Amino acid sequence: MTDLTDPRPPLPGWIMDAYELLATHSCDTVESRNRQSIPRDRALEVLRDASEVDLEDGDAAHALSRLIDRGYLYEVNGELRVTIPEN
């Protein structure tokens, strides 16, 4: 179900599952100024290997692209940073 308080455009459930999985695998680092982030290569690896989403290479890359395009993630120097909407 779509969260009506989230200003970001909605995405299909399987892509939102990928987002939630990446958010749980991201960590706060000094390099990312204490923002949740995960290296892009690691994010693809997590998505391909996770039994929760069961994605192939192309699907994992597509999910990342959609998450970036819609503002759920943003990329800085190969790191994907998780955006969390302010309610």
A tleap script that builds the chain and sets N, CA, C and O, in Angstrom:
source leaprc.protein.ff14SB
mol = sequence {
  NMET THR ASP LEU THR ASP PRO ARG PRO PRO
  LEU PRO GLY TRP ILE MET ASP ALA TYR GLU
  LEU LEU ALA THR HIE SER CYS ASP THR VAL
  GLU SER ARG ASN ARG GLN SER ILE PRO ARG
  ASP ARG ALA LEU GLU VAL LEU ARG ASP ALA
  SER GLU VAL ASP LEU GLU ASP GLY ASP ALA
  ALA HIE ALA LEU SER ARG LEU ILE ASP ARG
  GLY TYR LEU TYR GLU VAL ASN GLY GLU LEU
  ARG VAL THR ILE PRO GLU CASN
}
set mol.1.N position { 0.844 -1.180 0.000 }
set mol.1.CA position { 0.000 0.000 0.000 }
set mol.1.C position { 0.885 1.238 0.000 }
set mol.1.O position { 1.934 1.256 0.643 }
set mol.2.N position { 0.471 2.253 -0.707 }
set mol.2.CA position { 1.221 3.492 -0.834 }
set mol.2.C position { 1.049 4.349 0.410 }
set mol.2.O position { -0.059 4.509 0.921 }
set mol.3.N position { 2.170 4.903 0.894 }
set mol.3.CA position { 2.148 5.822 2.030 }
set mol.3.C position { 1.799 7.204 1.495 }
set mol.3.O position { 2.595 7.806 0.774 }
set mol.4.N position { 0.640 7.706 1.832 }
set mol.4.CA position { 0.176 8.989 1.306 }
set mol.4.C position { 0.977 10.173 1.822 }
set mol.4.O position { 0.889 11.263 1.258 }
set mol.5.N position { 1.756 9.985 2.881 }
set mol.5.CA position { 2.572 11.081 3.413 }
set mol.5.C position { 3.946 11.149 2.764 }
set mol.5.O position { 4.678 12.114 2.983 }
set mol.6.N position { 4.310 10.154 1.978 }
set mol.6.CA position { 5.615 10.103 1.309 }
set mol.6.C position { 5.537 10.915 0.017 }
set mol.6.O position { 4.745 10.580 -0.865 }
set mol.7.N position { 6.350 11.985 -0.118 }
set mol.7.CA position { 6.271 12.832 -1.306 }
set mol.7.C position { 6.902 12.208 -2.558 }
set mol.7.O position { 6.725 12.722 -3.662 }
set mol.8.N position { 7.628 11.116 -2.388 }
set mol.8.CA position { 8.282 10.491 -3.542 }
set mol.8.C position { 7.250 9.702 -4.359 }
set mol.8.O position { 6.306 9.151 -3.792 }
set mol.9.N position { 7.425 9.645 -5.691 }
set mol.9.CA position { 6.506 8.883 -6.533 }
set mol.9.C position { 6.524 7.400 -6.152 }
set mol.9.O position { 7.584 6.856 -5.843 }
set mol.10.N position { 5.366 6.746 -6.171 }
set mol.10.CA position { 5.304 5.323 -5.811 }
set mol.10.C position { 5.988 4.443 -6.847 }
set mol.10.O position { 6.105 4.807 -8.017 }
set mol.11.N position { 6.432 3.293 -6.400 }
set mol.11.CA position { 7.086 2.311 -7.260 }
set mol.11.C position { 6.418 0.954 -7.046 }
set mol.11.O position { 5.719 0.761 -6.052 }
set mol.12.N position { 6.626 0.007 -7.972 }
set mol.12.CA position { 6.073 -1.337 -7.792 }
set mol.12.C position { 6.593 -1.982 -6.506 }
set mol.12.O position { 7.674 -1.649 -6.020 }
set mol.13.N position { 5.815 -2.896 -5.975 }
set mol.13.CA position { 6.150 -3.559 -4.722 }
set mol.13.C position { 7.512 -4.224 -4.707 }
set mol.13.O position { 8.225 -4.143 -3.706 }
set mol.14.N position { 7.893 -4.885 -5.803 }
set mol.14.CA position { 9.173 -5.595 -5.801 }
set mol.14.C position { 10.352 -4.618 -5.736 }
set mol.14.O position { 11.404 -4.949 -5.189 }
set mol.15.N position { 10.174 -3.410 -6.298 }
set mol.15.CA position { 11.240 -2.412 -6.212 }
set mol.15.C position { 11.278 -1.816 -4.802 }
set mol.15.O position { 12.355 -1.525 -4.281 }
set mol.16.N position { 10.116 -1.634 -4.192 }
set mol.16.CA position { 10.088 -1.150 -2.805 }
set mol.16.C position { 10.696 -2.181 -1.857 }
set mol.16.O position { 11.343 -1.814 -0.876 }
set mol.17.N position { 10.493 -3.464 -2.142 }
set mol.17.CA position { 11.140 -4.516 -1.355 }
set mol.17.C position { 12.657 -4.401 -1.475 }
set mol.17.O position { 13.375 -4.584 -0.492 }
set mol.18.N position { 13.146 -4.097 -2.681 }
set mol.18.CA position { 14.585 -3.908 -2.896 }
set mol.18.C position { 15.086 -2.709 -2.098 }
set mol.18.O position { 16.157 -2.766 -1.493 }
set mol.19.N position { 14.318 -1.630 -2.094 }
set mol.19.CA position { 14.675 -0.425 -1.329 }
set mol.19.C position { 14.789 -0.742 0.162 }
set mol.19.O position { 15.764 -0.361 0.810 }
set mol.20.N position { 13.803 -1.430 0.692 }
set mol.20.CA position { 13.821 -1.770 2.119 }
set mol.20.C position { 15.010 -2.666 2.455 }
set mol.20.O position { 15.636 -2.505 3.502 }
set mol.21.N position { 15.319 -3.603 1.570 }
set mol.21.CA position { 16.467 -4.478 1.772 }
set mol.21.C position { 17.766 -3.676 1.769 }
set mol.21.O position { 18.626 -3.893 2.622 }
set mol.22.N position { 17.914 -2.760 0.827 }
set mol.22.CA position { 19.126 -1.934 0.768 }
set mol.22.C position { 19.224 -1.010 1.980 }
set mol.22.O position { 20.318 -0.773 2.493 }
set mol.23.N position { 18.102 -0.496 2.432 }
set mol.23.CA position { 18.111 0.370 3.617 }
set mol.23.C position { 18.608 -0.396 4.837 }
set mol.23.O position { 19.315 0.169 5.672 }
set mol.24.N position { 18.249 -1.677 4.955 }
set mol.24.CA position { 18.704 -2.461 6.095 }
set mol.24.C position { 20.163 -2.872 5.967 }
set mol.24.O position { 20.812 -3.152 6.974 }
set mol.25.N position { 20.697 -2.914 4.728 }
set mol.25.CA position { 22.097 -3.285 4.518 }
set mol.25.C position { 23.031 -2.081 4.423 }
set mol.25.O position { 24.245 -2.244 4.301 }
set mol.26.N position { 22.483 -0.900 4.476 }
set mol.26.CA position { 23.321 0.296 4.415 }
set mol.26.C position { 23.810 0.642 5.812 }
set mol.26.O position { 23.265 0.175 6.812 }
set mol.27.N position { 24.847 1.469 5.864 }
set mol.27.CA position { 25.375 1.853 7.167 }
set mol.27.C position { 25.792 3.317 7.138 }
set mol.27.O position { 26.017 3.895 6.075 }
set mol.28.N position { 25.888 3.898 8.312 }
set mol.28.CA position { 26.356 5.273 8.450 }
set mol.28.C position { 27.878 5.258 8.451 }
set mol.28.O position { 28.496 4.530 9.230 }
set mol.29.N position { 28.485 6.063 7.577 }
set mol.29.CA position { 29.942 6.121 7.514 }
set mol.29.C position { 30.409 7.564 7.588 }
set mol.29.O position { 29.657 8.494 7.295 }
set mol.30.N position { 31.645 7.732 7.978 }
set mol.30.CA position { 32.232 9.072 8.035 }
set mol.30.C position { 32.269 9.673 6.635 }
set mol.30.O position { 31.992 10.859 6.457 }
set mol.31.N position { 32.620 8.838 5.622 }
set mol.31.CA position { 32.708 9.322 4.249 }
set mol.31.C position { 31.364 9.855 3.747 }
set mol.31.O position { 31.325 10.808 2.970 }
set mol.32.N position { 30.276 9.246 4.187 }
set mol.32.CA position { 28.954 9.682 3.737 }
set mol.32.C position { 28.329 10.682 4.702 }
set mol.32.O position { 27.129 10.955 4.649 }
set mol.33.N position { 29.169 11.223 5.588 }
set mol.33.CA position { 28.720 12.225 6.569 }
set mol.33.C position { 27.560 11.720 7.409 }
set mol.33.O position { 26.567 12.415 7.625 }
set mol.34.N position { 27.720 10.473 7.880 }
set mol.34.CA position { 26.749 9.827 8.754 }
set mol.34.C position { 25.367 9.671 8.127 }
set mol.34.O position { 24.352 9.729 8.821 }
set mol.35.N position { 25.335 9.474 6.824 }
set mol.35.CA position { 24.103 9.138 6.124 }
set mol.35.C position { 24.164 7.669 5.763 }
set mol.35.O position { 25.241 7.129 5.512 }
set mol.36.N position { 23.013 7.023 5.737 }
set mol.36.CA position { 22.976 5.619 5.359 }
set mol.36.C position { 23.444 5.482 3.918 }
set mol.36.O position { 22.894 6.121 3.020 }
set mol.37.N position { 24.460 4.649 3.692 }
set mol.37.CA position { 24.958 4.455 2.331 }
set mol.37.C position { 25.463 3.033 2.152 }
set mol.37.O position { 25.734 2.313 3.114 }
set mol.38.N position { 25.580 2.656 0.882 }
set mol.38.CA position { 26.094 1.340 0.515 }
set mol.38.C position { 26.782 1.505 -0.844 }
set mol.38.O position { 26.241 2.174 -1.725 }
set mol.39.N position { 27.965 0.907 -1.031 }
set mol.39.CA position { 28.609 0.990 -2.340 }
set mol.39.C position { 27.707 0.376 -3.420 }
set mol.39.O position { 27.026 -0.619 -3.171 }
set mol.40.N position { 27.708 0.967 -4.606 }
set mol.40.CA position { 26.831 0.493 -5.686 }
set mol.40.C position { 27.057 -0.985 -5.982 }
set mol.40.O position { 26.092 -1.736 -6.124 }
set mol.41.N position { 28.318 -1.419 -6.077 }
set mol.41.CA position { 28.606 -2.824 -6.359 }
set mol.41.C position { 28.058 -3.733 -5.268 }
set mol.41.O position { 27.535 -4.811 -5.550 }
set mol.42.N position { 28.183 -3.292 -4.021 }
set mol.42.CA position { 27.657 -4.078 -2.900 }
set mol.42.C position { 26.129 -4.131 -2.957 }
set mol.42.O position { 25.536 -5.168 -2.658 }
set mol.43.N position { 25.496 -3.035 -3.335 }
set mol.43.CA position { 24.030 -3.001 -3.442 }
set mol.43.C position { 23.555 -4.021 -4.476 }
set mol.43.O position { 22.598 -4.756 -4.233 }
set mol.44.N position { 24.221 -4.065 -5.620 }
set mol.44.CA position { 23.849 -5.049 -6.646 }
set mol.44.C position { 24.039 -6.470 -6.129 }
set mol.44.O position { 23.210 -7.345 -6.381 }
set mol.45.N position { 25.122 -6.691 -5.414 }
set mol.45.CA position { 25.398 -8.006 -4.844 }
set mol.45.C position { 24.309 -8.404 -3.836 }
set mol.45.O position { 23.819 -9.533 -3.857 }
set mol.46.N position { 23.942 -7.476 -2.967 }
set mol.46.CA position { 22.886 -7.739 -1.973 }
set mol.46.C position { 21.590 -8.112 -2.673 }
set mol.46.O position { 20.933 -9.080 -2.288 }
set mol.47.N position { 21.218 -7.357 -3.694 }
set mol.47.CA position { 19.958 -7.616 -4.391 }
set mol.47.C position { 19.977 -8.954 -5.130 }
set mol.47.O position { 18.967 -9.658 -5.159 }
set mol.48.N position { 21.109 -9.309 -5.722 }
set mol.48.CA position { 21.197 -10.585 -6.447 }
set mol.48.C position { 21.188 -11.775 -5.502 }
set mol.48.O position { 20.644 -12.828 -5.832 }
set mol.49.N position { 21.792 -11.611 -4.320 }
set mol.49.CA position { 21.962 -12.734 -3.404 }
set mol.49.C position { 20.827 -12.907 -2.392 }
set mol.49.O position { 20.724 -13.959 -1.762 }
set mol.50.N position { 19.995 -11.915 -2.231 }
set mol.50.CA position { 18.954 -11.959 -1.201 }
set mol.50.C position { 17.789 -12.848 -1.614 }
set mol.50.O position { 17.257 -12.723 -2.717 }
set mol.51.N position { 17.406 -13.732 -0.728 }
set mol.51.CA position { 16.258 -14.598 -1.008 }
set mol.51.C position { 14.944 -13.833 -0.903 }
set mol.51.O position { 13.927 -14.274 -1.439 }
set mol.52.N position { 14.954 -12.688 -0.217 }
set mol.52.CA position { 13.726 -11.914 -0.034 }
set mol.52.C position { 13.211 -11.314 -1.342 }
set mol.52.O position { 12.003 -11.138 -1.501 }
set mol.53.N position { 14.105 -10.998 -2.277 }
set mol.53.CA position { 13.678 -10.360 -3.524 }
set mol.53.C position { 13.937 -11.206 -4.766 }
set mol.53.O position { 13.252 -11.011 -5.770 }
set mol.54.N position { 14.887 -12.131 -4.748 }
set mol.54.CA position { 15.145 -13.070 -5.838 }
set mol.54.C position { 15.244 -12.375 -7.204 }
set mol.54.O position { 14.417 -12.607 -8.085 }
set mol.55.N position { 16.260 -11.525 -7.368 }
set mol.55.CA position { 16.443 -10.769 -8.598 }
set mol.55.C position { 17.646 -11.268 -9.388 }
set mol.55.O position { 18.647 -11.693 -8.812 }
set mol.56.N position { 17.539 -11.212 -10.696 }
set mol.56.CA position { 18.673 -11.492 -11.579 }
set mol.56.C position { 19.436 -10.190 -11.792 }
set mol.56.O position { 18.977 -9.128 -11.372 }
set mol.57.N position { 20.594 -10.261 -12.440 }
set mol.57.CA position { 21.447 -9.085 -12.643 }
set mol.57.C position { 20.696 -7.908 -13.250 }
set mol.57.O position { 20.761 -6.796 -12.727 }
set mol.58.N position { 19.994 -8.140 -14.337 }
set mol.58.CA position { 19.277 -7.059 -15.018 }
set mol.58.C position { 18.179 -6.458 -14.155 }
set mol.58.O position { 17.965 -5.246 -14.172 }
set mol.59.N position { 17.484 -7.302 -13.400 }
set mol.59.CA position { 16.429 -6.808 -12.517 }
set mol.59.C position { 17.001 -5.964 -11.388 }
set mol.59.O position { 16.430 -4.936 -11.024 }
set mol.60.N position { 18.128 -6.399 -10.834 }
set mol.60.CA position { 18.766 -5.650 -9.747 }
set mol.60.C position { 19.216 -4.278 -10.246 }
set mol.60.O position { 19.015 -3.272 -9.565 }
set mol.61.N position { 19.818 -4.236 -11.422 }
set mol.61.CA position { 20.269 -2.959 -11.995 }
set mol.61.C position { 19.069 -2.055 -12.300 }
set mol.61.O position { 19.131 -0.845 -12.081 }
set mol.62.N position { 17.983 -2.641 -12.802 }
set mol.62.CA position { 16.775 -1.862 -13.090 }
set mol.62.C position { 16.188 -1.284 -11.803 }
set mol.62.O position { 15.783 -0.121 -11.770 }
set mol.63.N position { 16.141 -2.092 -10.747 }
set mol.63.CA position { 15.610 -1.614 -9.463 }
set mol.63.C position { 16.437 -0.428 -8.959 }
set mol.63.O position { 15.874 0.569 -8.506 }
set mol.64.N position { 17.764 -0.528 -9.033 }
set mol.64.CA position { 18.612 0.586 -8.602 }
set mol.64.C position { 18.344 1.839 -9.425 }
set mol.64.O position { 18.237 2.936 -8.877 }
set mol.65.N position { 18.238 1.676 -10.725 }
set mol.65.CA position { 17.973 2.829 -11.600 }
set mol.65.C position { 16.654 3.506 -11.242 }
set mol.65.O position { 16.586 4.732 -11.156 }
set mol.66.N position { 15.623 2.722 -11.037 }
set mol.66.CA position { 14.313 3.286 -10.686 }
set mol.66.C position { 14.357 3.975 -9.328 }
set mol.66.O position { 13.767 5.042 -9.155 }
set mol.67.N position { 15.050 3.376 -8.364 }
set mol.67.CA position { 15.148 3.976 -7.025 }
set mol.67.C position { 15.896 5.311 -7.077 }
set mol.67.O position { 15.553 6.247 -6.355 }
set mol.68.N position { 16.908 5.392 -7.924 }
set mol.68.CA position { 17.644 6.653 -8.088 }
set mol.68.C position { 16.767 7.666 -8.831 }
set mol.68.O position { 16.669 8.825 -8.426 }
set mol.69.N position { 16.135 7.223 -9.914 }
set mol.69.CA position { 15.290 8.133 -10.714 }
set mol.69.C position { 14.157 8.751 -9.895 }
set mol.69.O position { 13.780 9.901 -10.119 }
set mol.70.N position { 13.620 7.990 -8.953 }
set mol.70.CA position { 12.469 8.460 -8.184 }
set mol.70.C position { 12.845 9.084 -6.845 }
set mol.70.O position { 11.965 9.479 -6.080 }
set mol.71.N position { 14.149 9.177 -6.551 }
set mol.71.CA position { 14.592 9.872 -5.352 }
set mol.71.C position { 14.643 9.047 -4.086 }
set mol.71.O position { 14.776 9.602 -2.995 }
set mol.72.N position { 14.541 7.737 -4.203 }
set mol.72.CA position { 14.647 6.877 -3.027 }
set mol.72.C position { 16.105 6.677 -2.641 }
set mol.72.O position { 16.422 6.478 -1.468 }
set mol.73.N position { 16.990 6.731 -3.630 }
set mol.73.CA position { 18.435 6.664 -3.433 }
set mol.73.C position { 19.060 7.789 -4.249 }
set mol.73.O position { 18.472 8.267 -5.219 }
set mol.74.N position { 20.254 8.204 -3.847 }
set mol.74.CA position { 21.038 9.077 -4.712 }
set mol.74.C position { 22.482 8.621 -4.642 }
set mol.74.O position { 22.910 8.032 -3.650 }
set mol.75.N position { 23.236 8.898 -5.708 }
set mol.75.CA position { 24.585 8.364 -5.835 }
set mol.75.C position { 25.622 9.473 -5.721 }
set mol.75.O position { 25.503 10.527 -6.346 }
set mol.76.N position { 26.647 9.208 -4.901 }
set mol.76.CA position { 27.769 10.121 -4.734 }
set mol.76.C position { 29.045 9.283 -4.754 }
set mol.76.O position { 29.284 8.475 -3.857 }
set mol.77.N position { 29.853 9.485 -5.780 }
set mol.77.CA position { 31.144 8.794 -5.892 }
set mol.77.C position { 31.033 7.279 -5.697 }
set mol.77.O position { 31.816 6.688 -4.952 }
set mol.78.N position { 30.076 6.662 -6.355 }
set mol.78.CA position { 29.920 5.215 -6.288 }
set mol.78.C position { 29.195 4.698 -5.062 }
set mol.78.O position { 28.980 3.493 -4.931 }
set mol.79.N position { 28.819 5.589 -4.167 }
set mol.79.CA position { 28.055 5.213 -2.970 }
set mol.79.C position { 26.594 5.567 -3.192 }
set mol.79.O position { 26.278 6.660 -3.662 }
set mol.80.N position { 25.712 4.648 -2.856 }
set mol.80.CA position { 24.283 4.925 -2.920 }
set mol.80.C position { 23.822 5.327 -1.531 }
set mol.80.O position { 24.009 4.585 -0.567 }
set mol.81.N position { 23.228 6.483 -1.436 }
set mol.81.CA position { 22.747 6.979 -0.154 }
set mol.81.C position { 21.233 6.853 -0.106 }
set mol.81.O position { 20.532 7.145 -1.075 }
set mol.82.N position { 20.756 6.416 1.031 }
set mol.82.CA position { 19.329 6.176 1.240 }
set mol.82.C position { 18.653 7.474 1.647 }
set mol.82.O position { 19.113 8.166 2.556 }
set mol.83.N position { 17.554 7.800 0.969 }
set mol.83.CA position { 16.770 8.962 1.380 }
set mol.83.C position { 15.590 8.463 2.202 }
set mol.83.O position { 14.959 7.456 1.880 }
set mol.84.N position { 15.317 9.185 3.252 }
set mol.84.CA position { 14.197 8.855 4.128 }
set mol.84.C position { 13.304 10.085 4.178 }
set mol.84.O position { 13.751 11.160 4.580 }
set mol.85.N position { 12.050 9.940 3.776 }
set mol.85.CA position { 11.178 11.118 3.738 }
set mol.85.C position { 10.907 11.655 5.134 }
set mol.85.O position { 10.798 10.903 6.102 }
set mol.86.N position { 10.802 12.974 5.212 }
set mol.86.CA position { 10.433 13.601 6.474 }
set mol.86.C position { 8.918 13.711 6.505 }
set mol.86.O position { 8.308 14.273 5.596 }
set mol.87.N position { 8.323 13.179 7.542 }
set mol.87.CA position { 6.856 13.225 7.650 }
set mol.87.C position { 6.408 14.420 8.424 }
set mol.87.O position { 5.208 14.619 8.613 }
savepdb mol mol.pdb
quit
